[in-house]
Amino acid sequence: MVNLVYVSSKKCGSAPPDSAMFPLARLAYTSGGNVIFTDSENLTKYLHAYLPTVYSKSILANPTLHSNFACPVNKDWHVQVDSNTASFFVATTSTFGSVGVIDPKDRIIMPTVLYKVGRTKLYRINSSNSSGVYTLSLASPGACYAHVYTGNKAKVFASFALTSPNDSNGSHNDGEFLSPCRGVANIATFHLHAAHVKESLLFVEGYNPETNLKLFHSELHRRINCSFEYYSAPFVCNTETLGLAVHGVDEAGQPFKRQEIFFCRTRTIEVSTTAATNKPPTIASSSSKAVSTKASTSPSTKPITKPPSKPTTRPPTKSTTNSRPSTNHPLASSTKPTAGTTAAPSSLRFDVVFLVDVSQDAKDLLNDMIKFAGSLMSAFEVSQDNARAAVVSVGALDSNAIGSLNAISSQEMLDQYLKMLFQYDEFDEQGQDIVGALRITVFDDFLKSGYRKDINNHLIIYVTATTNFNEDPQAVAQKILSDGTYGIVTVGYGPQATDKKALQRISGGEKCTFSANNKDSLYGHAPAIQALIKEASSNEGKYCGI
């Protein structure tokens, strides 16, 4: 745990600018520590107040970490507190303002001030009589640091391990590392030190602490004879830092949440490159809506060598990513149709993102759509050097990025990721979350995961069995096209996807819009789309004139 303590002195002049403090503040919060501003006369007083509160400390929230350390007006923080938490603490450093507190029963609570000197304050909030979600608020100009934590006995310890050729789910690998490895399949492992034997952990959510964008959701599975008795499904860390929100319930069934933040370190160990066939956690979900369609200027992260896998045990209810329990539909055959393929794959350099319908209308057609995507790409050399491919499921309620552009390094690996679409089916739901899927393709985290700024040929291929869109996608699609982030090709397949005008409003051009009523005509469109890709490589990435 690193605590950033800035001790001011009249002899040392003014404090450093905010831009100089932010990296140190991120380091402190990432290690589970705090940010403290005080003067030399009051340092001992602060430590006397602060140090007793951090015994058996559990982080509830770092609410300003993802907002560039700002506390704007009308921006509340929500903190979940369980029934075993008698009190929790809020440490703040801000130019002005005091923390406001509303308890789960909508009552205003006056926190106890343990320390208050200058910009820094430390509060204790009594929660023994009311568990649930507390609403906190603080408005102040300039840099604003806030750290919310508790010291109750439901303490979660986290560690990480890698999958192996003999254990693709990592179920027998105990926690080994203090931080995840970048670009490979990790599992998160947890130990719960609880006040009551009936307390348990349920699931974990991974998120980017800088943007608060959700990266994955995984059920936690319990095991015996391991120091860390809970483990997650495999996931890939492609960001600099990774936040984990661990959810559990106490003996009374009251939910609680603990948060930890980690740096994703460069891999220094050999791992298996065997492709897994089970469902990986998603890279991004359309449940996060605020995006920019501008491509990120950050360098691409290393390609992963293995699609992660997940134990087949699925919860009976839908997770927050709205992915559904697996059904027994057959996976797509690895044998691809011959239509549109060439003897020697082309070495063109381009990025393509497949958006594939997994809603009710795709139930009997998904296998054909998967084969079509594989057939189309078999004309090109799928690799990190030449043709990069990504896969996004488009459900009726939600969309999920299954494989990013730096996750797929061969045609065989692309086939595996396409087969995983069955694990994200929403076959009992009607509709189409195409707006959410389009937004995923321009999330900063998605663009940082393999989108190449040094080439101009980027394409979205949307393959759908329905034009029953939840929202009108035209505005989002046109923004993507006008920004030049991607070209868009749409392919409608089946009796519910015959509205070519609806598809054309997404692609923006008749020559980039295709429809098919049967398997043969679907596969027959592959050569035309391959020709569009080749043409775009010689005309600055333009598709159908856009």
Secondary structure, 3 states (H helix, E strand, C coil): CCCEEEEECHHHCCCCCHHHHHHHHHHHHHCCCCEEEEEHHHHHHHHHHHHHHHCCCEEEECCCHHHCCCECCCCEEEEEECCCCCEEEEEEECCCCCCEEECCCCCEECCEEEEEECCEEEEEEECCCCCEEEEEECCECCCCEEEEEECCCCEEEEEEEECECCECCCCCCCCCECCCEECCEEEEEEEEECCCCCCEEEEEEEECCCCCCEEEEEECEECCCCCCCEECCCEEECCCEEEEEEEEECCCCCEEEEEEEEECECCCCCCCCCCCCCCCCCCEECCCCCCCCCCCCCCCCCCCCCCCCCCCCCCCCCCCCCCCCCCCCCCCCCCCCCCCCCCCCECCCEEEEEEEECCHHHCCCHHHHHHHHHHHHCCECECCCCEEEEEEEECCCCEEEEECCCCCCCHHHHHHHHHHHHHHCCCCCCCCCHHHHHHHCCCHHHHHCCCCCCCCCEEEEEEECCCCCCCCCHHHHHHHHHHCCCEEEEEEECCCCCCHHHHHHHHCCHHHEEEECCHHHHHHCHHHHHHHHHHHCCCCCCCCCC
